[in-house]
Amino acid sequence: MHALWPQVQAFHPQLWRAVCGYELNPAVREELLQEVLLAIWESLPRLRDPAMLLPFVLRIAHNLGASHVRSETRTPNPVPFDEALHDAPDPGARDMGSRTQWLFDALATLPLKLRQVLMLQLEGFDYQETADMLGISVENVGVRLHRARERLKALSREEA
């Protein structure tokens, strides 16, 4: 253990306040604090002036906090999955047949780019409307639809 580690532990309240300034979620705060403490532990041998320990550890905490915020803004917040809401059958529709269920299962295996165009076509949108919605060319819609259909055909042949 590094000789300055007990002093670092004494700075826990300051480090906690720094972490709280960058993250609202209590569980993620704990993770961020652990990352900060690990970074401090790894950086302690590079500290030249032990009298500058508090600014040293707070700089690490604030740099990691800022990096955390930047990375969180790049990734969207996950939406909690609730089967009761997301997988509810259409109340106007009758019980799905096995072929319809197969189609939903098969769609889930397609890459997102192929799944999007196929699902939009199944909803009745033409190539131009799909292209406008997805911000791609009409030709690209055609290519993606062709690839999606080919994959579905291959899946159907595998099961047959």
C-alpha positions as CSV (number, residue, x, y, z in Angstrom):
1,M,0.0,0.0,0.0
2,H,1.2,3.5,-0.8
3,A,2.2,5.6,2.1
4,L,-0.2,8.4,1.2
5,W,-3.2,6.1,0.8
6,P,-4.5,6.8,4.4
7,Q,-4.6,10.5,3.5
8,V,-6.4,9.8,0.3
9,Q,-9.0,7.9,2.3
10,A,-9.4,11.0,4.5
11,F,-10.4,12.9,1.4
12,H,-13.4,10.6,0.8
13,P,-16.0,13.4,1.5
14,Q,-14.4,15.7,-1.0
15,L,-14.2,13.0,-3.6
16,W,-17.8,12.0,-3.0
17,R,-19.0,15.5,-3.5
18,A,-17.0,15.8,-6.7
19,V,-18.5,12.6,-8.0
20,C,-22.0,13.7,-7.0
21,G,-21.6,16.8,-9.1
22,Y,-21.1,14.7,-12.2
23,E,-23.7,11.9,-11.7
24,L,-27.2,11.8,-10.3
25,N,-27.8,8.0,-10.3
26,P,-26.7,6.6,-6.9
27,A,-25.5,3.3,-8.4
28,V,-23.5,5.0,-11.1
29,R,-22.0,7.4,-8.5
30,E,-20.6,4.4,-6.6
31,E,-19.1,3.1,-9.8
32,L,-17.6,6.5,-10.7
33,L,-16.2,6.8,-7.2
34,Q,-14.5,3.4,-7.6
35,E,-13.0,4.5,-10.9
36,V,-11.7,7.7,-9.3
37,L,-10.2,5.8,-6.4
38,L,-8.6,3.3,-8.8
39,A,-7.2,6.1,-10.9
40,I,-5.8,7.8,-7.8
41,W,-4.2,4.5,-6.6
42,E,-2.5,4.0,-10.0
43,S,-1.4,7.7,-10.1
44,L,0.0,8.1,-6.6
45,P,3.5,7.0,-7.6
46,R,3.7,9.9,-10.0
47,L,2.9,12.5,-7.3
48,R,6.0,14.6,-6.9
49,D,4.9,16.9,-4.0
50,P,2.9,15.1,-1.2
51,A,1.8,18.5,0.1
52,M,-0.3,18.8,-3.2
53,L,-2.2,15.6,-2.5
54,L,-5.7,17.1,-2.2
55,P,-5.4,19.1,-5.5
56,F,-3.9,16.0,-7.1
57,V,-6.8,13.7,-6.2
58,L,-9.5,16.3,-6.9
59,R,-8.0,16.9,-10.4
60,I,-8.2,13.2,-11.1
61,A,-11.8,13.1,-9.7
62,H,-12.9,16.1,-11.8
63,N,-11.2,14.9,-15.0
64,L,-12.8,11.5,-14.7
65,G,-16.2,13.1,-13.9
66,A,-16.0,15.3,-17.0
67,S,-15.0,12.3,-19.1
68,H,-18.0,10.4,-17.6
69,V,-20.4,13.2,-18.6
70,R,-19.0,13.4,-22.1
71,S,-19.3,9.7,-22.6
72,E,-22.9,9.7,-21.1
73,T,-24.0,12.4,-23.5
74,R,-22.8,10.3,-26.5
75,T,-24.8,7.2,-25.4
76,P,-28.6,7.4,-25.2
77,N,-30.3,6.7,-21.9
78,P,-31.6,3.2,-21.9
79,V,-35.4,2.8,-21.8
80,P,-36.5,0.3,-19.3
81,F,-38.0,-2.8,-21.0
82,D,-41.5,-3.6,-19.8
83,E,-42.9,-6.7,-21.5
84,A,-46.4,-5.7,-20.5
85,L,-46.1,-2.5,-22.5
86,H,-43.8,-3.5,-25.4
87,D,-44.9,-6.9,-26.3
88,A,-48.7,-6.4,-25.8
89,P,-50.6,-7.7,-28.8
90,D,-52.7,-5.3,-30.8
91,P,-56.1,-5.3,-29.1
92,G,-57.8,-5.1,-32.5
93,A,-56.0,-8.1,-33.9
94,R,-56.8,-11.8,-33.4
95,D,-54.4,-14.3,-32.0
96,M,-51.2,-14.3,-34.1
97,G,-50.8,-17.4,-36.3
98,S,-47.6,-19.4,-36.2
99,R,-46.4,-17.9,-39.5
100,T,-46.8,-14.4,-38.2
101,Q,-45.0,-15.3,-35.0
102,W,-42.2,-16.8,-37.2
103,L,-42.0,-13.5,-39.1
104,F,-41.5,-11.5,-35.8
105,D,-38.9,-13.9,-34.6
106,A,-37.1,-13.8,-38.0
107,L,-37.2,-10.0,-38.1
108,A,-35.5,-9.9,-34.7
109,T,-32.5,-11.8,-36.2
110,L,-32.0,-9.2,-39.0
111,P,-29.5,-6.4,-38.5
112,L,-31.2,-3.1,-37.7
113,K,-30.6,-1.5,-41.1
114,L,-32.4,-4.4,-42.8
115,R,-35.1,-4.7,-40.2
116,Q,-36.0,-1.1,-40.5
117,V,-36.7,-1.0,-44.2
118,L,-38.6,-4.3,-44.1
119,M,-40.8,-3.3,-41.2
120,L,-41.6,0.0,-42.9
121,Q,-42.5,-1.8,-46.1
122,L,-44.7,-4.2,-44.1
123,E,-46.4,-1.1,-42.6
124,G,-47.3,0.0,-46.2
125,F,-44.7,2.7,-46.9
126,D,-43.2,2.9,-50.4
127,Y,-39.5,3.2,-51.2
128,Q,-39.5,7.0,-51.3
129,E,-41.3,7.4,-48.0
130,T,-39.0,4.9,-46.4
131,A,-35.9,6.6,-47.8
132,D,-37.2,10.0,-46.5
133,M,-37.8,8.5,-43.0
134,L,-34.4,6.9,-42.7
135,G,-32.4,9.6,-44.5
136,I,-31.1,7.2,-47.2
137,S,-31.4,7.0,-50.9
138,V,-34.3,5.2,-52.7
139,E,-31.7,2.9,-54.2
140,N,-30.3,2.0,-50.8
141,V,-33.9,1.2,-49.6
142,G,-34.1,-1.3,-52.5
143,V,-30.8,-2.9,-51.7
144,R,-31.6,-3.3,-48.1
145,L,-35.0,-4.7,-48.8
146,H,-33.5,-7.2,-51.2
147,R,-30.9,-8.3,-48.6
148,A,-33.6,-8.5,-45.9
149,R,-35.8,-10.7,-48.1
150,E,-32.9,-12.9,-49.1
151,R,-32.1,-13.5,-45.4
152,L,-35.7,-14.3,-44.6
153,K,-35.9,-16.7,-47.5
154,A,-32.7,-18.4,-46.2
155,L,-34.1,-18.6,-42.7
156,S,-37.3,-20.1,-44.1
157,R,-35.4,-22.7,-46.1
158,E,-33.4,-23.7,-43.0
159,E,-36.5,-24.3,-41.1
160,A,-38.2,-26.3,-43.9
